[in-house]
Amino acid sequence: MTKVAPAHILVVEDERDIAALVAYHLTREGYRVRTAEGGVEALQAVSAERPDLVVLDLMLPGFSGYDVLGEMRRRPELAEIPVIVLTARRDEADRVQGLELGADDYVTKPFSPRELVLRISAVLRRAQSLPVAGAARVLRGGGIVVDLSALTVQVDDAIIDLTPTEYRLLTTLLERRGRVQSRQQLLELAWDIQARIETRTVDMHVQRLRSKLGRAGDWIETVRGFGYRFRSREDGSE
């Protein structure tokens, strides 16, 4: 049996004690860990050896964590790498900015190392999950075509680049089209998270997903007081 290589985690943190603490707990869980102290070093590290996930502090000297995240999401070869923001910035504006830039999760300091490990595990499961072997499955709706075998998304024959979280969110809504999904349901289905987490996370990712889908994003409806749904055929023509 071929042994599966451990996931590679890049921890970007300028406080060495915190970097060592995170690295210790991740290594103990079997992950392969590399650390970087600054933004420029972080981008060099992800370019030299693509990690499976990045744990990113926002308050870095010089090139900030926001700059790193924005640059990663702009580069096609780095855009799909999951990123968990780990920061002392607790204000809603900082959280919103991180999620708008494409963070997959947001953890504030002080933090529980055990909770961080669990969130990393959940994000990795989402990013690394593959369709069950068998016939190709395709989801369609509102001009959107999702090939679950090839893990691709097309809108009007154009390939759309989504992060792993955005991809899982879209497939979750498409698979349940016409049915309202609460924010908590989406956290459990698309994020694989059952612990308490800010539902604002869902709102920001839906906003980014709609933006990337263009006019097709209008098929994702907000149901006030409840959550979201992907419109069914009966609600409008495709």
C-alpha positions as a Markdown table, in Angstrom:
| # | Residue | x | y | z |
|---|---|---|---|---|
| 1 | Met | 0.0 | 0.0 | 0.0 |
| 2 | Thr | 1.3 | 3.4 | -0.9 |
| 3 | Lys | 1.8 | 5.6 | 2.1 |
| 4 | Val | 0.2 | 9.0 | 1.9 |
| 5 | Ala | 2.6 | 11.9 | 2.4 |
| 6 | Pro | 1.8 | 14.2 | 5.3 |
| 7 | Ala | 0.2 | 17.5 | 4.5 |
| 8 | His | 2.6 | 20.4 | 4.2 |
| 9 | Ile | 1.7 | 23.5 | 6.3 |
| 10 | Leu | 3.4 | 26.9 | 6.1 |
| 11 | Val | 3.1 | 28.9 | 9.3 |
| 12 | Val | 3.7 | 32.7 | 8.7 |
| 13 | Glu | 4.2 | 34.3 | 12.0 |
| 14 | Asp | 6.8 | 36.9 | 13.1 |
| 15 | Glu | 6.5 | 36.1 | 16.8 |
| 16 | Arg | 8.8 | 33.1 | 17.2 |
| 17 | Asp | 7.2 | 31.8 | 20.4 |
| 18 | Ile | 3.8 | 31.6 | 18.7 |
| 19 | Ala | 5.3 | 30.1 | 15.5 |
| 20 | Ala | 7.0 | 27.4 | 17.6 |
| 21 | Leu | 3.8 | 26.7 | 19.5 |
| 22 | Val | 1.8 | 26.2 | 16.3 |
| 23 | Ala | 4.6 | 24.2 | 14.6 |
| 24 | Tyr | 4.8 | 21.9 | 17.7 |
| 25 | His | 1.1 | 21.1 | 17.8 |
| 26 | Leu | 0.9 | 20.5 | 14.0 |
| 27 | Thr | 4.1 | 18.4 | 13.9 |
| 28 | Arg | 2.6 | 16.3 | 16.8 |
| 29 | Glu | -0.4 | 15.7 | 14.6 |
| 30 | Gly | 1.8 | 14.4 | 11.8 |
| 31 | Tyr | 1.9 | 17.4 | 9.5 |
| 32 | Arg | 5.1 | 18.6 | 7.8 |
| 33 | Val | 5.6 | 22.2 | 8.9 |
| 34 | Arg | 7.7 | 25.1 | 7.6 |
| 35 | Thr | 7.8 | 28.6 | 9.1 |
| 36 | Ala | 8.3 | 32.1 | 7.7 |
| 37 | Glu | 8.6 | 35.3 | 9.7 |
| 38 | Gly | 7.6 | 37.9 | 7.1 |
| 39 | Gly | 5.4 | 38.5 | 4.1 |
| 40 | Val | 8.2 | 38.5 | 1.4 |
| 41 | Glu | 9.7 | 35.3 | 2.9 |
| 42 | Ala | 6.2 | 33.7 | 2.9 |
| 43 | Leu | 5.6 | 34.4 | -0.8 |
| 44 | Gln | 9.1 | 33.0 | -1.6 |
| 45 | Ala | 8.3 | 29.9 | 0.4 |
| 46 | Val | 4.9 | 29.2 | -1.2 |
| 47 | Ser | 6.5 | 29.7 | -4.7 |
| 48 | Ala | 9.5 | 27.5 | -3.9 |
| 49 | Glu | 7.4 | 24.6 | -2.5 |
| 50 | Arg | 3.7 | 24.8 | -2.7 |
| 51 | Pro | 2.1 | 24.0 | 0.7 |
| 52 | Asp | -1.2 | 22.3 | 1.3 |
| 53 | Leu | -2.3 | 25.1 | 3.6 |
| 54 | Val | -1.0 | 28.4 | 5.0 |
| 55 | Val | -1.5 | 29.7 | 8.5 |
| 56 | Leu | -1.1 | 33.4 | 8.1 |
| 57 | Asp | -0.6 | 36.2 | 10.7 |
| 58 | Leu | -1.9 | 39.6 | 9.5 |
| 59 | Met | 0.4 | 41.9 | 11.5 |
| 60 | Leu | 3.7 | 41.2 | 9.7 |
| 61 | Pro | 6.6 | 43.7 | 9.4 |
| 62 | Gly | 6.8 | 45.3 | 6.0 |
| 63 | Phe | 4.7 | 43.2 | 3.6 |
| 64 | Ser | 1.6 | 42.5 | 5.7 |
| 65 | Gly | -0.5 | 39.4 | 5.9 |
| 66 | Tyr | -3.2 | 41.3 | 3.9 |
| 67 | Asp | -0.7 | 41.9 | 1.2 |
| 68 | Val | 0.4 | 38.2 | 1.2 |
| 69 | Leu | -3.2 | 37.0 | 1.0 |
| 70 | Gly | -4.1 | 39.4 | -1.8 |
| 71 | Glu | -1.1 | 38.4 | -3.8 |
| 72 | Met | -1.8 | 34.7 | -3.4 |
| 73 | Arg | -5.4 | 35.1 | -4.6 |
| 74 | Arg | -4.2 | 37.1 | -7.6 |
| 75 | Arg | -1.7 | 34.5 | -8.8 |
| 76 | Pro | -3.4 | 31.6 | -10.6 |
| 77 | Glu | -0.7 | 29.1 | -9.4 |
| 78 | Leu | -1.3 | 30.1 | -5.7 |
| 79 | Ala | -5.0 | 31.1 | -5.7 |
| 80 | Glu | -6.4 | 27.7 | -4.6 |
| 81 | Ile | -4.1 | 27.2 | -1.6 |
| 82 | Pro | -6.2 | 27.3 | 1.5 |
| 83 | Val | -5.4 | 30.1 | 4.0 |
| 84 | Ile | -6.3 | 30.3 | 7.7 |
| 85 | Val | -5.7 | 33.7 | 9.2 |
| 86 | Leu | -4.4 | 33.7 | 12.7 |
| 87 | Thr | -4.3 | 37.2 | 14.2 |
| 88 | Ala | -4.7 | 39.5 | 17.2 |
| 89 | Arg | -6.9 | 41.7 | 15.2 |
| 90 | Arg | -10.4 | 41.1 | 16.6 |
| 91 | Asp | -12.4 | 44.0 | 15.0 |
| 92 | Glu | -15.2 | 43.1 | 12.6 |
| 93 | Ala | -13.6 | 45.3 | 9.9 |
| 94 | Asp | -10.4 | 43.3 | 10.1 |
| 95 | Arg | -12.3 | 40.0 | 10.0 |
| 96 | Val | -14.3 | 41.2 | 7.0 |
| 97 | Gln | -11.3 | 42.4 | 5.1 |
| 98 | Gly | -9.5 | 39.0 | 5.6 |
| 99 | Leu | -12.6 | 37.1 | 4.4 |
| 100 | Glu | -13.1 | 39.4 | 1.5 |
| 101 | Leu | -9.5 | 38.8 | 0.4 |
| 102 | Gly | -10.2 | 35.1 | 0.3 |
| 103 | Ala | -9.3 | 33.6 | 3.7 |
| 104 | Asp | -10.8 | 30.2 | 4.3 |
| 105 | Asp | -11.1 | 30.7 | 8.1 |
| 106 | Tyr | -10.2 | 33.3 | 10.7 |
| 107 | Val | -8.8 | 32.6 | 14.1 |
| 108 | Thr | -8.1 | 35.3 | 16.7 |
| 109 | Lys | -5.5 | 35.4 | 19.4 |
| 110 | Pro | -5.4 | 34.2 | 22.1 |
| 111 | Phe | -6.3 | 30.9 | 20.6 |
| 112 | Ser | -6.6 | 27.3 | 21.5 |
| 113 | Pro | -3.9 | 25.2 | 19.7 |
| 114 | Arg | -6.3 | 22.2 | 19.7 |
| 115 | Glu | -9.1 | 24.3 | 18.0 |
| 116 | Leu | -6.6 | 25.6 | 15.5 |
| 117 | Val | -5.5 | 22.0 | 14.6 |
| 118 | Leu | -9.1 | 21.0 | 14.2 |
| 119 | Arg | -9.9 | 23.9 | 11.9 |
| 120 | Ile | -6.8 | 23.1 | 9.8 |
| 121 | Ser | -7.9 | 19.5 | 9.6 |
| 122 | Ala | -11.4 | 20.6 | 8.5 |
| 123 | Val | -10.1 | 23.0 | 5.8 |
| 124 | Leu | -7.7 | 20.3 | 4.5 |
| 125 | Arg | -10.5 | 17.8 | 4.2 |
| 126 | Arg | -12.5 | 20.2 | 2.1 |
| 127 | Ala | -9.5 | 21.1 | -0.1 |
| 128 | Gln | -8.2 | 17.5 | -0.6 |
| 129 | Ser | -11.5 | 15.7 | -0.9 |
| 130 | Leu | -12.0 | 14.0 | -4.3 |
| 131 | Pro | -15.2 | 12.6 | -5.9 |
| 132 | Val | -15.9 | 8.9 | -5.4 |
| 133 | Ala | -14.6 | 6.9 | -8.4 |
| 134 | Gly | -17.3 | 6.1 | -11.0 |
| 135 | Ala | -19.2 | 7.9 | -13.6 |
| 136 | Ala | -18.5 | 11.5 | -14.1 |
| 137 | Arg | -20.9 | 13.8 | -12.2 |
| 138 | Val | -21.9 | 17.2 | -13.4 |
| 139 | Leu | -24.0 | 19.9 | -11.7 |
| 140 | Arg | -25.7 | 22.5 | -13.8 |
| 141 | Gly | -27.7 | 25.6 | -13.0 |
| 142 | Gly | -28.1 | 29.2 | -14.1 |
| 143 | Gly | -25.4 | 28.8 | -16.8 |
| 144 | Ile | -23.0 | 27.3 | -14.3 |
| 145 | Val | -21.5 | 23.9 | -15.0 |
| 146 | Val | -19.6 | 22.1 | -12.2 |
| 147 | Asp | -17.6 | 19.0 | -13.2 |
| 148 | Leu | -17.2 | 17.0 | -10.0 |
| 149 | Ser | -14.7 | 14.7 | -11.5 |
| 150 | Ala | -12.4 | 17.3 | -13.0 |
| 151 | Leu | -13.1 | 19.7 | -10.1 |
| 152 | Thr | -13.8 | 22.6 | -12.6 |
| 153 | Val | -16.4 | 25.3 | -12.7 |
| 154 | Gln | -17.5 | 27.0 | -16.0 |
| 155 | Val | -19.8 | 29.9 | -16.6 |
| 156 | Asp | -20.9 | 30.3 | -20.3 |
| 157 | Asp | -18.0 | 28.0 | -21.3 |
| 158 | Ala | -15.4 | 30.1 | -19.4 |
| 159 | Ile | -13.4 | 28.5 | -16.6 |
| 160 | Ile | -13.9 | 30.2 | -13.2 |
| 161 | Asp | -11.1 | 30.0 | -10.6 |
| 162 | Leu | -12.5 | 29.3 | -7.2 |
| 163 | Thr | -10.9 | 28.6 | -3.9 |
| 164 | Pro | -11.6 | 25.2 | -2.3 |
| 165 | Thr | -14.1 | 26.8 | 0.1 |
| 166 | Glu | -15.9 | 28.7 | -2.7 |
| 167 | Tyr | -16.1 | 25.5 | -4.7 |
| 168 | Arg | -17.6 | 23.5 | -1.8 |
| 169 | Leu | -20.0 | 26.3 | -1.1 |
| 170 | Leu | -21.2 | 26.4 | -4.7 |
| 171 | Thr | -21.6 | 22.6 | -5.0 |
| 172 | Thr | -23.4 | 22.4 | -1.7 |
| 173 | Leu | -26.0 | 25.0 | -2.9 |
| 174 | Leu | -26.3 | 23.4 | -6.3 |
| 175 | Glu | -26.8 | 20.0 | -4.9 |
| 176 | Arg | -29.6 | 21.4 | -2.8 |
| 177 | Arg | -31.0 | 23.8 | -5.3 |
| 178 | Gly | -34.4 | 25.2 | -4.5 |
| 179 | Arg | -33.9 | 24.5 | -0.8 |
| 180 | Val | -33.0 | 27.2 | 1.7 |
| 181 | Gln | -29.7 | 26.4 | 3.6 |
| 182 | Ser | -29.1 | 28.2 | 6.9 |
| 183 | Arg | -25.7 | 29.7 | 7.6 |
| 184 | Gln | -25.2 | 27.0 | 10.2 |
| 185 | Gln | -26.1 | 24.3 | 7.7 |
| 186 | Leu | -23.6 | 25.7 | 5.2 |
| 187 | Leu | -20.9 | 25.8 | 7.9 |
| 188 | Glu | -21.5 | 22.2 | 8.6 |
| 189 | Leu | -21.9 | 21.0 | 4.9 |
| 190 | Ala | -19.4 | 23.3 | 3.0 |
| 191 | Trp | -17.0 | 24.1 | 5.8 |
| 192 | Asp | -17.2 | 20.8 | 7.7 |
| 193 | Ile | -17.3 | 22.8 | 10.9 |
| 194 | Gln | -19.8 | 22.1 | 13.7 |
| 195 | Ala | -18.1 | 24.2 | 16.4 |
| 196 | Arg | -19.2 | 27.8 | 16.9 |
| 197 | Ile | -17.9 | 30.2 | 14.3 |
| 198 | Glu | -19.0 | 33.6 | 13.1 |
| 199 | Thr | -21.7 | 33.2 | 10.5 |
| 200 | Arg | -20.3 | 36.3 | 8.9 |
| 201 | Thr | -17.8 | 33.9 | 7.4 |
| 202 | Val | -20.6 | 32.5 | 5.2 |
| 203 | Asp | -21.8 | 35.9 | 4.1 |
| 204 | Met | -18.4 | 37.1 | 2.9 |
| 205 | His | -17.7 | 33.9 | 1.0 |
| 206 | Val | -21.1 | 34.0 | -0.7 |
| 207 | Gln | -20.4 | 37.6 | -1.7 |
| 208 | Arg | -17.0 | 36.6 | -3.2 |
| 209 | Leu | -18.6 | 33.6 | -5.0 |
| 210 | Arg | -21.3 | 35.8 | -6.5 |
| 211 | Ser | -18.7 | 38.3 | -7.7 |
| 212 | Lys | -16.7 | 35.6 | -9.4 |
| 213 | Leu | -19.7 | 34.0 | -11.1 |
| 214 | Gly | -20.8 | 37.3 | -12.6 |
| 215 | Arg | -24.4 | 37.5 | -13.7 |
| 216 | Ala | -24.8 | 33.8 | -12.9 |
| 217 | Gly | -24.2 | 34.7 | -9.2 |
| 218 | Asp | -27.7 | 36.1 | -9.1 |
| 219 | Trp | -29.0 | 32.5 | -9.0 |
| 220 | Ile | -27.7 | 32.4 | -5.4 |
| 221 | Glu | -30.5 | 34.1 | -3.5 |
| 222 | Thr | -30.4 | 35.6 | 0.0 |
| 223 | Val | -33.4 | 34.5 | 2.1 |
| 224 | Arg | -33.6 | 37.1 | 4.8 |
| 225 | Gly | -33.6 | 35.7 | 8.3 |
| 226 | Phe | -32.6 | 32.2 | 7.2 |
| 227 | Gly | -29.7 | 31.9 | 4.8 |
| 228 | Tyr | -29.2 | 31.2 | 1.1 |
| 229 | Arg | -30.5 | 29.0 | -1.7 |
| 230 | Phe | -29.7 | 28.3 | -5.3 |
| 231 | Arg | -32.8 | 29.2 | -7.3 |
| 232 | Ser | -34.7 | 26.2 | -8.8 |
| 233 | Arg | -35.7 | 26.1 | -12.5 |
| 234 | Glu | -39.3 | 26.9 | -11.4 |
| 235 | Asp | -38.2 | 30.2 | -10.0 |
| 236 | Gly | -36.9 | 31.4 | -13.4 |
| 237 | Ser | -35.7 | 30.2 | -16.7 |
| 238 | Glu | -32.1 | 29.2 | -17.5 |
